Structure formats: C-alpha cells, structure tokens
Amino acid sequence: MNYNVDEKGYYGEFGGAYIPEMLYPNVEELRENYLKVIAEPDFQKEFNQLLKDYVGRPSPLYFAKRLSEKYNTKIYLKREDLNHTGAHKINNTIGQILMAQRLGKTRIIAETGAGQHGVATATVCALMGLECIVYMGEIDIARQAPNVARMKMLGAKVVAALSGSRTLKDATNEAIRDWINNPVDTHYIIGSAIGPHPYPDMVTRFQAIVSEEIKWQLKEQIGRENPDYVVACIGGGSNAAGTYYHYLHEPDVGIIAVEAAGLGIDSGESAATSVLGKEGIIHGCKTLLMQTKDGQITEPYSISAGLDYPGVGPMHAHLAKTGRAEFVSITDDDAMNAGLELSKLEGIIPAIETSHALAMFKYKTFKPDDVVVVNLSGRGDKDLQNYIDYFKI
C-alpha cells in the first residue's frame, strides 16, 4: 500500500485537482515546477538556512517525565511550539514563499482559522518584502484577536469572511475567489495539507522536517529511530502530515490522528470528519467531508479555531479509509482539561489544537515501554482568553 501521492495527484481514491478553469494555469504552473524547484540545491540551501537561523530549528524532542508517569508510558513531545511564530505553520510558509519568489509572484494571499498560519504567512511576507492579504472568518477574528494584531503589525491586510459559518471554510472560499481574480501575480499559500494537487503534497514535504528530526532525535536519545506511535491533532492536517511522513511505510509505527468532536460526535456541533464525513469535493480536492444527504457542506464546530473544518486532507482521508491511521475524536471539554493538565504537569501551555492530541491519553492505554511521540504543534498564547473563559481563571 502506498500512502504518498501518486503522479495524478491522488492518495488512493482521494485528492486530485477539482478547480475552476480560471485557476488551471496557476495550479498547473505549480504542479509542473514544485518538485523541480524543491530539489534545486539553491532552494534547499536557502530553505534549510532559514529554518535554522530564522525559525530556530531543530525544535527539541522533549521527554515529558511527569506526563509519562501519569499515563504509565514514555511520552515525548516534539516542540513545534518553540518555533518562531509559535507553531509548525512557519515551516510551510518559508518553503512556499521561496517557491513563490522562484515563480515570479509578487502578491501573497492566505486563509487562516486559528490565525497561526496567517501570522506565519505575514511573517515571511515581511521577511521578503511581499504584499500580503490574509482571509479570516469573522468569528475567528473575534476569538483569535492576538493573532489578528500580530498580522497587522507585520504589515498584512486582514480581510473578514462574512458568509456561511464565518470560520475557516469561508475564509478559504474568499481566498480562492481572490486568486481567480488575480491569477498572474498572486501565489496562494495554503496553510494545510488540503487543496488541489500539488498543494497537499507540497505542504507535506515542507512539514516533513518534523518527522525527519524526530528520527535522528529519537536515535540520539533512545538508540532507535522509530517510536511505537506518532500522534498529532488533525484539522486539515499539515502538522499531522509532517509528523507521519517518514513513518507512513514503517508498519511497526502506529499512527494516531486526533480530531475535534466539539460538543460530541452526535451533538450536531462537531468536526469529527473521520466519523461523520463521506466522500466529497471541498476546496479543490476529493476527500472525506461532513455533508448533508444532498451534498451540502455541514457547518463544523470546535472550540479550537484550527480544527474547525468540515473536511480533512486527502492523505489523511486515505489513512483513515485504509486503516493505516487510528482516528480518535476528542470533545471540547476533554481537550481543555488536557491543556490544563500539561500546563500543570510540565510547565507548557499548549494551543487548544494540540490539547486535543494530548487528551487521547485519557482514552487509549499504552504499554509502559511504548515510546509515544506527540507533536506539540503550537503554543497556547493565542488561546489564553479561551482558557480564561473556560476555567474562569
């Protein structure tokens, strides 16, 4: 079984490029060039130099001693929260801004939910002196105010999406509309492992630095490259794609994907795509998608702005369908309590997205000698108000 993208842009039956004719030249230009550009020694040199000197990589792999004691297993945290801008998102935006430059693009657009991808995009645009427009749902703008302020300080224009649920899905719709209207000079930096081919594969390749580092860091710390399990939260799925990438074809490594159940899988207020989704088309690719019987997209819900998405990337849809990954659905309450638990046990306040991944330990039992690596995809600064409101701190 192959878990990577094939030459037609599919992961099994998921993926492809379902796009309006107006976007065909843009997407085709990217598809024809992305592998060639990424492989260029100059590109690799600049990409790796920026990851080291600007982002601060490698991010540490930290053995969480007190958390491990509580759950009677060996838990390692991949500290993507320590990257510049506070999340994994910067790995991809560095790669894509270098790609955009090589394709001669002068204007950058992006969508964002939790705001971390918006901040990461605004950051690299400031770094390279390029115009930046970020689309963000009106509801997310309200609940992620610190990140909105960061984007504006970095020189980006933040545009509110006022239609539909006014969250990530609608921000993405607005960004795609912009791209259709500005096809020549604009590059769309998609922040997740979603969208028309080649985006899911390109984003995954830029995020693969995460599992690449885990391998040598584990080797250094415990004498072997492979953990027993790798765990990540999933919305669209870029942090997960990067965490899994080098382990996809290692059958002895279990893959655990944690998604947002919101108020409960059957509550009508959820984003548990693996359970509630069926095959459909969203934002340019065929994937698992929450939808009504007549194919209308169901509004997702999660307390976490970054997991509040009705679909999942095509790679993850394939991992779910084939059974290669085990999917776990975590409610708002369990996620918030797991975030507080990590804060008190390890002195690390995680993003609410990451808290979903940590909540998995409440429901899944591991052996005492199992090595479980959790991608700590982001830090909780942006979510402090949510934590304050929830716990009445």
N, C-alpha and C positions, 0 to 999 in steps of 0.2 A: 504493500500500500504506500502510495506517495502522498505526503502531506504538504509538499511545496506546490507552488503554482505551476501549471503546465504551459506549453508555448502559446496556447489560445487564451490564456488568462483565467483558467478555471482551477479551483481546488475541488476535485471530484466533480460534482454537478453544480457547484456554487462559484460565483464570480462573474467574469465577462465584463463587457462594457456596453451598457444599455443607456445610450446618450442621445440627445437631440443632434440632428445633422450639423447644426451650427457649432457644436463643440468637437466634432470629429477631428478637424485639423489640429486642435490643441492637444487632444488626448493621443492622437496618432504620433504627433511630433515627440511627445514624451515617451511613448511606447518604443518608438524606433531608436531613441537615444539613451534611455536611462541606464541600461546595463553597460553600454559602451562608456558613458561618462563616469559612472561609479568606478569602473575598472581602471581608469586613467591614473597613472602614478601621481600626477599633479593634484588630482582631485583627492585621492587617498591621503596624500601628504597634508593638504590643507585641512581636510576633514578631521584627521586624527590629531593634528596640532591644535585645532580649535577645541576639540573635545578635551584635550589635556590642559591647555593653558587658559581657556575661557570658561569651559563648563566645569572643570575640576575633576575630570575622570582620571583613573578609575574610581567609581564610587565604592565605598567599603562593603565588604560582606561581613556582617556582624553576628556573632553567636549570642543569641538572646537568652542568657543564663536563667533569669528568673521566670521568664515566659516558658522556657523549656521545662523547668522544674514543675511548673503548674500543670502542664499538659503531658508530662512524663514522656517526652520525646526530644529530639535535638532540632531546635528551630534556629535557622539562620535568616537574617533579614538583609536583603540586597538594598542598600541605602540610596535609592534614586532620589529620595527626599533631600539629599545633600547636594544635588546638582545646582548650579546657578539657575535661578528662577524657581527652584523648589519642587521640581518633578522631572519625570522621564521625558516630557514633551520636547525639551530642548535638543535632544539627540537627533530627532527627526527634522526639526526646523533648521538646524545647522546644515544638515545634508541637503534639504530642499532649497535653501537659499543659494547654496553653491551650485545646485542644478539649474535654478532659475537664471543665475548670472551667466552660466555657460550657454544657456539657450537664448540669451539676449533680452530677457524680460526686465522691465523697469518698474513694474507696479505689482504689489503683492496683495492678495486677498486671503482671508481665512475665516473659518467658523469656529466658535468656541462654546462650550457648555459651562464647565466649572471655571473657565477663564484661564486655566494653566496653559492651554495651547495658544490662546490669544496673547498672553504675556510672552510666551516663548517666541511667537511669530513677530510680535512688536519688538522684542529684544534683538533678534537677528536682523530685522529691517533697519533698526537704529545702528547696529554694528556695521551694516553695509551701505547705509545711506539710501535706502529704497522706500518709496511711498508704501504705506500700509493701511489697509482697511479691514477691520475685524467685525464680522456679523455675530450678534449675540442675542438670544431671546430676551424679551423684556423682563420675564420672571427671573431669569438667570442674572441679568444685570442687577436686579434688586438684591438677590441673595449672595452675590459674589462681588459686592462693592469694592473691597480692597484690590481685587484683580483688575477691575474696570479702571480704578485710579492709576494703577501701575501702567496699564496700556496707554493711557492718555499721557502720562509723564514721559513715556518712551516715544511719544510722537505719533501714535496710531490714532486713526479715527474709528471710534466705536459706533456701529450702526445697530439700532434696536430692531429685532424682528418682532412685528406686532401681530402676525397672523397665527392661526392654529393654536397650539398649546403654548406658544411664545417661549419655547425652550430650544434645545439643540437641533432637533429635526428641522425646525422652522428657520433657524439661523443658517443651516446648511442649504435649505431651499433658496434663501436670499443670496447666498454666496454664489450658487450655481447660476442664478439669474444674472448677477453681475458679470460673471465670466462669459456668459453668452453675449452680453452687450459689449464686452471689451476683450475680444478674443486674441488680438495681436500682441499687445504689450504686457498682458497680465498673466501671472502664474498663480494658480490656486494652491496654497499649501494646505492640503487636507491633514488634519491632526490625528486621524485614527486609521486603523487598518481596514478601511471601508472605501467605497467609491469605485469608479470604473477602473478596470485594469489599465495601466500598471500600478495604480496607487496602493492597493493592499500589499503588493509585493515590495514596492519601493519603500514604503513606510516600515515594513517588517525588516527589510535589510538594514535600514538606518538604526532601528531599535535593537537589532541582533547583537549589538555591542554588549547588551545586558547579559545575555547567556554566554557570550564569548568570555566575558570577565568572570562570571560565576564559575566556569570550568577551571580556569587556572587558579582562581582564589580558593576554591574547594581543595584542589590538588595541593596547594600550599598549606592549607590548614588541617586537612584530614587525610591527605595522601591519595585521594581519588577524585576524578573529575565529575563523576555522576552522583547526584543526590538520589534519594529514593523517590522524592516527589518535588515538583516545582509547582508553586501556587501563585495565582495572580487574579486580581479583580478584572471583570470584563464589562465594558460598555460597548463601544465599537471594537476595542481590543488591541490598541497598539502596545501598551505596556505588557500585556499578556503575550502578544506575538513575539516581542523581543525576548521575553523570559523563556519561552518554549523553543525558540528557533533551533538552537543547537542540540536540542533533546528530542525533536519530533520523531526521529528514526532510531531512538535508543529505547528499545522495548522495556528495559529494566527501570526506566524512569517514568513514574506516574505523573500525569498532567492533571491538575485540578484547576478548573475555571470557576470563579465565584461571581455570580451576577446578583442584581438587586431585585429582591422580592417586594420591595416597598412595604405596603401595609399587609402583605400576604399574597401568595400566588393567586388565590381565588377571590381576592378582595375587589378586583376591578381597578385597583390602584397599585400597579406593579410594573416591573421592567424585566421580568424573568423570561427572556426570549427563548431559551432552550426548551422551556416547558410550554409556553404559550404561543410560540411562533410557528408559522408554517411557511413554506417556500413562497417567496415573492420578490418583487423588484423595489429597491429603495436606493436613491442617490447613486444610480448608475451601475448597480451590481445585483445579481441574483443571490439571495441569501435567506436566512431564517428571519421572519418578520412578524411582529404582532399585528394582526389584521382581523377585520370582521369577516363574516361568511361571504360577503360580496366584494372583498378585497380592499376595503377602506382601511387605512392605517389606524390602528388603535393608539390612543394617547398613552404614552408610558408615564409611570410615576416612580420617583425615588427621592428620598431626602438628599441624595447625592447628585449634584448637578452633572457630574461627569459620567454617571451611569444611567442617566435619564434618557434613554434612547430606545426606540421601538425595535431595532434590529441588532445584528451582531455581524462582525466582519466575516467574509466568505470563508477564510481559513478556519475560523472558529466554528462556523456552521458545519464545515466538513469534519472537524474534530469531534463535534457533537454527534453528527449522523453516523460516523464510523465507530463511535465508542472509544476513540483514542484518548479523549479527554473526559474526565468525570466532571459534570456540572453540578454546582451546589448553589441553591438560591437562599439569600440571606435578607431578613427583614430590616427595616429602618432601626427598630429597637435593638436587635442583636448587633448591628453594625455600630451604633452609637456607644453601646456598652463595651464593645471590643476596643474601640478607640480610647475610651477612658481607662480600660484595663492596661493597654500598652503604655499609656502615659504614666500610670502609677507604678507599673512593674519595671519599666525600662527607661523611664525619663524621656520618652519620644512621643510627641503628639502627632499622630498620623492624619493625613487627609481622610475625609469620610469615605472616599472611594476605597482607599487601602484598608480602612476599618472593616469593610465587607469581607475582604480576603482573610483578615485575622479572625473574624467571627466564625470561620469554618471549623476552627479547633473545638468549638462547643459541640459540634455535631459529628465530627469524624475522629475516630480513635486511631492513633499511630502506635507502632511498637516503640519501646524505649530506645532502641538503637537506630531507628529510622532517622535519616537526615532529610529534613523538610526545609526547602528554601522558599521563602515568601518574598515576592517583590514589593518592597515598601515604595510604592510608585510616586507618592507625593507627601508633602508635609502639611500639617493642619492649620497653619497661619490663616489661610484663606477661609477656613471653616470655623474660626473661633466663635463668631456670632451664633452660628448654628449650634455649636456645643453649649454656649452660654444659655441660649434659649431653651435647649432641650433639657439640660441638667439643672436649670435655674441657678447657675453658678453666681 
